[in-house]
Amino acid sequence: MLFAYLDESGIESDGSMFIAGHVGSAESWFLFDEEWKAAMGERVSLHMKDLNWKNPEVKVLLDLLGPIPESCGLTRVLTSVKAADYADLGRTSARKKF
């Protein structure tokens, strides 16, 4: 069985939005979790909008974190959809039940 983590960006727009993340086996996700936590050190979360891009330590951190998903066997996924169509999915009863 495969498991995915996906996140959307741009849902508030009138145009296109993106959905991106990774997919992989449970074993890949367990390995990822161990390696990611070790690389994060003291950090408990990572939000790109909160990073101080002028701080050289940010580049070091991202260089360390960037290769982890692929090295753990996860596959990157990315798509673009109309924001209105995606929002409509949230209003269906099937989606609410899920």
N, C-alpha and C positions, 0 to 999 in steps of 0.2 A: 504494500500500500504506500502511496505517496502522500506527503503532507506539504502544504504550501503556506507561506507567509506573504501576504500581499498588502500593499498600502496604496491609497489613491492620493493624487495631487491635482488640484484644479477643479474640484467638484463645484466650487462656488462660481466658476466661470460660465459664460454663455456659449462657449465654443467647445473645443476638445479638452479632454483631461487625460491623465495617464494613470495606469495601474501597473505597479512593478513590484517585484519581490523575487523569492527563490522557492524552488520546489525540490523535494528529495525524500529519501527514505527516513524512517525513524532513526536508524543508526547514524545517518549523515547529520541529522538535526542534533542528536545527543553529542556527537563529536564537535559540531559547530558551537554548541552551547558552552562546552568546556573551553575550547580555544578562544572564543569571543570574550568570555568572562576573564580569562587569564590576561588577554591583551588589553582589556579595558582598565585593568588595575583598580584604582579607587573609584572610578566613574561607575554610576549605577544606570545611566542612560546616555543616549547620544542623539541629539537633534541638530541637524545641519544648520537650521536657522539660528541656533544659539551659540554656534562656534565663533570664536574670535579668529577670523581668517588671517589676521596680521601676526598672530602668535605662531612662531616656528614649530612649537610643539604640536600644533594641530596637524601640520603636514606629516610629522613623524607618526602621530597616532593613526591618521588615515592610511599612510603607507603600510602600517602594521595590520590594520583591520581589513583593508581592501581585498587581499588575496584569500582571506579565511573561508568565505563561503565556497569558492571553487575548490580549494584544497581539501575541503571536507566532503566533496561530492555533490554539492548543491548546484542546481542549474538555475541561471538567471532567466526570469520571464518579464516581458514588458509588452504593454499594448496601449493603444490610444483609442478612446471611444468618445462619443458625444456625451457631454456632461448631462444633458437632459435625459438621454436614454438610460444612463446609469442611475440617475435619480429616480426614474420611473420604476426600476427594479426594486427599490426600497419601499415602494408603495404597494407592491403586490402581496397578496395574502401568502403565497408560497414562500416568498422571501422572509416575511415576518415569522412564519412557522419555523423556517430554517434557523 
